[in-house]
């Protein structure tokens, strides 16, 4: 008779939670500290792993002639995150078990956030600014870059700049800078191209607010990280265009992805621990009867 009462190895319980989920608050804080803290709490309650804000000053973000000509751009002064919020947000995030970050849009902002953040995110619109990217890499912290609008050569330049600055923890996120991004424009297969080209962690920075896109990015394209824009109640300054997620919807989606990843387990074909009691009750290879001959005379009535 072939087989044994115990297999040579057993599949351990899986701990594959899938991608790291980042809640991008952007300017949905509405310059209100209480609201910003509530957004951190909502991100934690929704199952995110990290929360991220943005630190910019309009005068340092746009050229003077743009601000002079465009009232809409000048109005974005109301989107700025007050710097005095940052220490409070970092403390609240960590008290809720979240990593904290804040995207810098200039070198001074990068210097300011360095003591507070767990990682640094470079936005798609800053991808060509290699001085900022090198300075981010030189902090020694993990750096994430979004790649909306970029060619593969432009992404290559940014990744090389990070590596040359000493950064050893790089994540490259595919992104489509359309608000909201249409499903047909998302091109999630690019995630695999980024993985094969750079050999770094990869993922998806979402502007679609489509459940199918998030599911595909996580499960079909095996993203290491997924970032989504997050609002509390539909009243955030950036909610209007339609690219932000609300807590109840994204919480259910994250839970589904976590459950699916857990069910997927590891690729090996081995018995799991829960199957062990049943192995002895398979049909014996000699006579085709259950259970295995070795245990037929044992205390099988207790099975």
N, C-alpha and C positions, 0 to 999 in steps of 0.2 A: 504494500500500500504506500502511495506517495503522500507527501505532506507531513506536517508536524503540528503539534498542539500549540506552538507559538511561532509566529513568523520571525524571520531574522531581523526585521525592523518594522516599526509601526509609525504611521503618519501622526506627527504631533498635532495638537490643536493649532489652527491657523491664527495668525495675528496680522493679517493683511487688511489694513483699514482703507486702502486705496489712496487717492491723492490727498495732499494737504490742501485744505480749503481756506482761502483768504477772503475776508470781508473787506472790500474797498469802500470806505465811507465817503471818499471824495469830499464834496462840499455839502453833503446832506446834513451836516451838523448845524447849519444855519447860524453859525457864530454864537451858539448857545451852549455853554458848558454842560448844563444839565441834560440837554438833548444829546450832546456828544457822548456823555457817560452812559446814557440810556441806550445809545446805539452799540456801545461796547458790550453792555449787558445782554442786549438782544442777540448780538453775534455769538456770544458764549452760549446762550440758551438754544440757539439754532444749530449748534454743532460745529461751528467753525474752529479752526486751529489757530488762526491769527486774525488780527484786525489791523487795518492800515488807513491812515489819513494822508493828506497832501499838504505840504508846506510850500507856499509860494507867495510872492508879492507881485501884484500886477505890474508895477513899475519895473520889476526885474524880469518879467515874463515876456512882455511884448515890447517891440521897438517903439520909440516915442511917436513916430509918425503914424503908427497904427492907433495908438491911444488918442492922439489928437483928432484923427479922422472918424473914429468909431465910438459912439456912445455905448453900444452894446459891450464892447471890450472894457471900457472904463467902468461899466456897471459891475463887472466881475470882481471889483474891489470887495463887494459884499460876500464873495465866496471864500475869501482868505480865512485860513485857520489862525486865530490868535496864538502867538507863540506861548503865552502863559498857560494855555490849555495842555500843552504837550506833556509836562511832567505828571499831571493829574490823569491824563488818558493812559500813559504808560503804566502808572501804578494800578489803575483800575483793571487794565487788561491782564496784568500778571496776577492780580488777586483773583481773577476769574479763570486762570489757567490758559490764557491766550498769549501767544507771541505778539509783540507790538512793533509796528513800523510806521514810517511816515515818508512818503516820497519827497525827496528834495528836488527843487526845480532850479536851483542855482548853488554855487559853491558855498556861499554863506549859510544857506539853509542846511546843506550837508554837514557843515562843521557844527551847527547848532544841534542837530538831531543825534549826532554820533553817540552821545552818552546815554541816550534813551532807548534806542532801537535795537531789536534783535537781528534784523536784516535790513538791507537797503533795496529799494525798488527804483529802477530807472524807467520812466514813462516812455511810450513810443515816440512822442514828439521830441524827446531829448536824445534819441538814439544816435544822432550824428555828432553830438557834442562830446567828443572823446575826452576832453579835459575833465568834464564832470564824471564820466565813466571811470577814468583812471583814478580820480580822487576817491570815488566810491570803493573801487577795488583795493586801494591802499589802506582803507580802514581796517582790513582784516576780517570784516564781517561778511556773511553770505550776501551775494548780490543777485537780484532778479532783474532781467531786462524784458520789457515788452517790445514786440517787433511789428506793430501795426504800420502799414504803409511801406515797410522796408523790403529791399531786395535781399537775396541771400548774401551777396557780397557786402552789403552794409551791415548785416548781422555779423558776418565774419570779422569785420573790422572792430566791432564792439567787443566781441568775445576775445579777440586777440589782445585788445587794450586791457581788458580785465585780467587776463592771464599774465600779461607783462607787468601789470601793477602788483602782482602777488596774490590775487584773489584765487582761492582754492575751492570755493563753493559757489558755483554758478548755476542759475536756472534760466532757461531761455523759453519765454512764453510766446506762442503764436497768438496773434491778435488781429482783429479787423477794426480799423478806426472808422466805424460807421455807427451812428447812434439813433436807433438801435440797428445792429447788424442783421441783415436778412439771412435766413438759413442758407440760401443758395450762394451766399458770399463767404460763408465761414471757412470752407476749405480745410476741414480738420485733418485731412491726410498730411498737411504740412507739418503737423506735430511729429510724425515719423521721419520726415525729411530732416527736421532740426535734430532729432535724436541721432540719426545716422551720420549727419554731417559733422556735428560738434562733439558727440559723445558726452554731453552734459545732461543734467536733469532738464526735462522739458514739460510743457503743459499748455494751458489755454487761459487767456485773459478774456473774459466774456463781456460782450456788449449786446448780446442777442436777447437775453431774458427768455430763452426758449428751453424748455425741459429736455427736449430731444437732443439739443446741442450739448448740454452738460452731460447727459447720459452717455452720448457717443464719445465725448472727450475723455470721460473717465474710464469707460468700460471697453470701448472699441479701440481707442488710440492710447490707452494706458498712460494717461497724463500723471506725472509726478505731483503736479500742482495745478489747482484751478482757482482763479481769482474772479470774483463776481462783484459788481457794484451793488451796494446794500443800503436800503433805506428802512426807516422805522415804521412809517405810517402813510407814505405817499405824499408827505408834505415837505420833503427835502428839496433843497434848491436845485438839485440835478435830477429829480425824479421825472420831470415832465417829458423829456424825449422818449422815454420808454425802455431804457436799458438797465434799470435797477430792479433788484429783487426785494420782495417783502419777506419778513421773517417766516410766516406760516408756510409759504410756498417753498422757500429754499430749505427750511428745516426738514420738510418731508422728503425733498429730493436728496439731501445729504444722507438722511437715514436710509433711503432706498439704496443708494450707492454703497454705503457702508455694509448693509446687509448682503448685497449682491457680491461684494468683494469677499466677505466672510464665507459665503456659500461657495465661491469659486475655489478658495483654498489654494493649495500648492499643486504643481503639475504632476508630481509623482503618482504612480499607481501602486499604492500600498494600503493595507487596512488601517482604518482610523481606530483610535482607542475604543470608541463606542461599539465597534463591530466585534471586538474580541470575544465576548460571550457566545456570539453566534457562529464563529468559525468552526467550533467543534460539532455543530449541528448540521453541517453540510453532508451531502450524500457521500458515503465511503467509495473510494475508487475501485474496490474489489467487487462489491455486490450492489452498489447503487442505492443502498438503504441509508436512512438517517438514524442516528448521528454517526460519527466516526467510530470505528470498532473499539478504539482505545477507551472510550468513555461509556460504552453500552452497559457495562457492568458496574459503572460508578453510580453515584447518587444523582441520576439524571432526573428523578422525579422532582428535584428541587429547582429544575430549570425554569 
